[in-house]
Amino acid sequence: MIEVKNIKKSFGDKVVIDDVSASMKEGKTNLIIGTSGSGKTVLMKIMIGLMPVDSGEVLYEGKDITKMEVNELKEIRKQIGMLFQGGALFDSKTVEQNVMFPLDMFTNMTRREKRKRADEVLDRVNLMDAHVKFPAEISGGMKKRVALARAIVLNPKYLFCDEPNSGLDPQTSLVIDKLIKEITVEYNITTIVNTHDMNTVMESGDHIIYMYQGKKQWEGSNKDIIFSDDKQLNDFIFASEFLAKAKEISMQEQGGKPK
């Protein structure tokens, strides 16, 4: 489990994270949502250990990474898989070589063992026929799946996804959402997704943290969010008339009231 306790972070006079506490649910898809400038990206970077805090704790299984030495933090990072917003694939490497890169960096596996493991994760993301292709030869959706395969190749306990649907069409976005959710459950990974994609929120939001002006404004699931009476959250989630109408209909059908 990952917990953040009373996290504060400022850049100069600007408070970006203001006394935020939350727990990421094990084996669940945890979403951090909010508008640009809400602090969600900074919070994710703090959780990975890429950004120091002004005060507070970031606990991995009860161990505070903000007080760890470099070597100790490196051991934690070996348990983390990262799906970057743009994929961050190496253009000069094939799909297989990209997926094998973490194995080259962090294991003593033989070449044969590495290729076998790369085969396994590429098969899991439905890319068995793309081994020798280069990133320039595959679609945006395929690049995200390669990046996801690379993120899980070391069997991580924790998976961080930064805007995984960025630049994808709605249909491909749904495929990526489903894949992330399936992998989270299958491998019992604690997954944290930074997103503003409403399909992701509604389809994959086992546990959702809504950030507003640096604070944790709301917390719940995709089932709870329909009935929330939080104005900032509703303005963010149901910004379009279509989504606002969908909420109204859903509440009428279930006889529910905001809570």
N, C-alpha and C positions, 0 to 999 in steps of 0.2 A: 504494500500500500504506500502511496505517496500522500503526505500531508504538508500543507503550508500553514504556518501559524503566525498571525500578526505581522505579515510581511509589509514592509514599508520601503518605497524606493522613490527617490527624487532626482531630477536632473536640474541642478541649480536651484532656483526657487520654485520650479514646477513639480508638484507632487503627482507622480504617475501611478503608483500603487499605494493605496491608503488603508493600512491595517487590515489586510485581507487574510482570512483563514478559510480553509476548505480541505476536504479529503477526496482523493480520487479513488473510485470504487474498483476493486480488483476484479478482473475478468469482464469488465464493462467498458462501453465506449463513453468516455467523459468528454463533454464539449465545453470549450470556453468561447463564449460568443459576446458580441458587442460591436458598436460602431468603431470607425477609425478613431484612434486617440483614446479609446476606453481603457487601455492598459493590458489588453489580452495578450498581445505579442510579447510585451515585456515580462508578464507573469510566466509565460511559457519558457522564455529564455532563462529566467531565474530558476525555474524548476529543473532545467537541464544542467544548470551550473555554469551557463555561459555569461551570466551577469551577476555581479555581487549585489547584496541587499544592504540597505541602510540599517535595518534591524529586522528581527524575526527569524524563523526557522523553516528549513525545507527538509522534511524527514522522509527518508527511504527506509522502510521497515524500522522506524524509530531512530535511525541514525541521521544526524543533522549534517547535510553536505556543505552548509555555509561555513562550517568550522573544520572541514577536512583538509589534510595536506594534499598536495598534488597527486602523489601516488595512490592514496586512498580514494580520491575522487575519480582517478582513472579507472579503478576497479569497478566503481559504480557505473561509469559510462560504458563499460563493456557489456552491461546488462540492458543498455538503451538502444533501441532502433529509432532512426530518424527518417521521416519522409519529408523532404524539403519541398517548399512551394513550387519551385520550378523543376523539380526532379533532381537537379544537380548531378546529372550523369556526365561521365567523361566522354567527350566527343571522339577522342582518339582510341577508345576501347570499345570492343564489341559488347553486346548485351551480356553475354556470359562473363566476360572479363570485368564488367561493371559490377555484376552480382558477386563475383569472387573477390572483389577488392577488400572487403572487411576480413575475409578469411586469410588473405595474404598478409594483412596488417596485424591481426590479433591471434592467429593460430599457427600451430606447427603441423597442420595437416599436409598430407602428400598432395601432389597435383591431382592424382586420381580421386582422392577423397573430396577435394575441393570441387571438382567437376561434378561429382555425384551429388554433393549437397546443393550446388547451383541448379542442377537438373530438378531436384526435389522442389525447390521454392519456385522455379520458373514454371514447373508443372502446376503448382498450387495456384498461381495467378494466371493460368491458361495461356502460357507463352512458350510452349515446347518447341515451336518451329522458328524461333527468333534468335537462337543462340549466336549465330555468326553475323547478324545484322549490326549496323552501327546506329547510334541514336538518330542521325539525320535521315535514316531509311525507314523509321517507324513513326506511327501517329502519336499525337499528344497523349491519348489514352493509354497506348502501349508503353510510352515513356513512364507514365505514372505507375503502371503495373511493374515495370522493371525496377523502378525506385522502391516500390513496396517490397518486391522480392529481395532486394539488397538490404532493406531495413530489417527483414526478419531472418536473414541467412544465419545469424549468430544465435538464433533462438532467444531473443531478448525477453526479459520479464516486463519491460516497459516499452511502449511504442508511442512516439510523438509524431503528430502529423500537422504540418503547417499549411493551412489552406489547401488541402489535397485536391479540391475540385477547381482550383484556379485555372482559367483558360480552357476549360472543358465544356462541351455541349451538355445539355440536361440529361440526355440518355446515357452518355459516357459517365457523367457524374454519379448517376445512380448505380452503375456497375462498380465504380470505385468505392462508393459508400457501402455497398453490400459486401464487397470483398474485405474491406477493413473490419466490418462488424463480424463477419464469419471467422476471420483469422483471430480476432480478439477472443471470441468464445472458444474456438477449437484449441488454442494454445494457452488459454487462461491468462491473457496478457492484460496489463493495466494500460489502456490506450487513452491518450489525451489528444484531442483534435481542436485546433484553433481554426474557427470557421465563421463565415457570415452567410453561408449557403442555407437557405431555409429548408430545402429538401433534406439536407443532412440533419438539420435540427429535428424535423418531424419523423424521419425514418430511422435515425441512428442514436437519438439522444437518450440513452439510458440514464445518464446523469448530466445535467446542464448547469453551468455557472454563467450567469449573465453579469458582465462587467459594465459599469456606468461611471464615467468620470473617476476612474481609479479605484472604485469601491465594488465589492461584491453586492450587487443590487438584488439579485434573486437567485434561488437555487431550487432545482427540482428535476423532474423528468419530462419527456415529450408528451406524456399523458397529462401531467399537471399544467403544462404551459397554456393549454387551451383555456383553462379556467382562471388564469391569473388576472388579478385586478391591478397589477403594477403598471402604471401609466407609461413609464419609460420603456419597459419591456414590451408592452403592447404596441407602442409606437414603432419599435424596432422590428418586431416579428410580423405585425400585421400592417405594414406600411402601405401596401397596395389595397385598392378597393376589393379586389378579388379575394385576397386572403382575409380581409376584415369580414367580408360577407360569409366566407367559409367558416370562420369562427362563430359568427352569429347563428348560422344554420346548425352547426355542431352542438352548440349550447342548447338550442331549442329542441333538437332531437333527443338530447340526453336529459332535458329538464334541469340542466345545471345552472348554477349561478357562479359568478366569479368568486374566487376565494383568495 
